[in-house]
């Protein structure tokens, strides 16, 4: 059974098995495979591919790397077990006030950035987009994306030095 010159039986047996081993989760492997198939379908190929299965495998590896990078940014919350005398973590009022003040200061710094610079920073650091994706999405050059990020990071670093640790 073929789809766009891809042997789907191979994709859903060999490639899926390989992805399952790498992710250690069948559902994640299905997600990676489906994302890879979607990227394959949306990719523009100026000439017909001579080895579409090999190309799909490479696309799947890229999707898998993106998946691992995205998950590496997330940190699990610590688990607390209620044992004798063990209570759940509750930050102090001072700690919460400190966090709130830092967030307000950060918001002020971001508000002072030019709109395009702020947008690039948001897409890169909050949304997790690659610089090439940001350039394409905003219709600007990769060089401009790098300049906007550098400006935002310099402003944030300077503000951090003023605010202290």
N, C-alpha and C positions, 0 to 999 in steps of 0.2 A: 504494500500500500504506500503510494508516494504522494507527497504534497510539496510543490515547488522543488522538485527533484530531491527531496529529503525522504529517505526510507523511514517512515514513521515507526515501523516495527523495530528497527534498530534504535531509534531515538527513545522509544518507550521500554526498551529492554536493556540494551548495553549501556547507552548513555545515562539513562535514569539510574541504573544500578551503580554506575561510577559516581554519579552525583550523590546518591544515597550514602555511599561510603564516605564521601568527603564531608557531607553535612551531618551525618549521623542521624538523619531524620528524613523519612520518606516524604512527608508533606512539604518540607523545605525543598527537597530535591524536585518535587513536582513544580513548586513555585519557580525555582531557578530554570527548570526546563521550559516552562510556559513563557517566562520572561525572555528566554533565549529565542524561542520560536517567534515571539512577537518582534523582537529586535531584528531577527533574520528577515521576517516578512516586511518590515518597514525600511530595511536597508536598501539603498539604491546601488545596484550593481551595473556598471557601464557595459560589462560584457558577461556572458553566461559563466557561471562558476564551473570549474572542471571537477572540483571535489566538494560538493555542497555539504556532505556529512562532516568532513573535516572542518569546514568553515563553521558549521553549527556547533561542533565540539569546542572550537576556539571561542565562539560567542558565549557559550554556556560557561566556560571558564572565566571569562570577563564578568559575566553576571554574578558568578559565585564569589569572585573577589570583591565586587561591589557589595554583595550581601554581607560578607564577613567584615568589611570595613564599616558598614552601617551599623552592624550589631556590636562592633567593638566600641562604638561611641556610647552605647547604653550600658549603664551600670545597674546591677540588681540592688534592690534595697536590702539592708541587712535584716536577717530574720532573728527575731527575739522569741525565745521560748519562755513561757511563764513557768518558772520554777520557784522554789522557795526563795522569797525575797527579790526575785528578778522582776523588774517593771519595764514597761515599754519606754523607749527613748522619747523624751519630750524636750525640745529645745527651750532654753530659758527665754524670758521676755527680753533680756539684753541681747541675746543672740539673734532673736527674731528682728529686733529693732535695728541691729547692725546690718543684717541682710537686707532689710527694707531700705535703709539709707544707701547701701551700695547699689541696689537696683535702681533707685531714683537717680543716683549720680551717673550710672551707666546709661540710663534713658536720656539724661540731659546731654551726655557726650554724643550719643547716637543722633539725637535731635539736631545737634550742631553740624553734623556732617551734611554735605550736599546730598540731595535726594538720590541721585544715581549711585553715589558712594555707599550710602546707607542701604540701598536696595541690593547692591553687589555683596556687601557684608552679610546681610540677612540671608540671601540665597546660599552663600558659601558656608557660613558658620551655623546657621539655624536649620536651613532646609537640607544641607549636606550636598549641594550640587557641585559638580566639578567646574573648574574655571571655563573649560570649553563649552559646557552646557549653558553657563551663565552668559557667555559671549553670544552664543546662538540665540538664546531666549530674549536677550535685551537688544540684539542687533548691533553690538559693538565689537571692537577687536579684542583679541585675547590680551594684547598689550594694555588696553584700557582697563580691562578687568583686573589685571595685576596691579596697575597703578591705583585703582580705587581701593583694592584690598590693602595695599601698602599704606595708603593714607589713613584708612580706618584703623589699622593695627598700630600705627605710630600715634595717632590721637588717643587710642585706648591706653597704650603703654605710658604716654605722658601723663594722662589723667590718673593712672594707677600710682605713678610715682608721687603725684601730689596728694592722693588720698592715703597712701601708706598701705601696709599689708592687711 
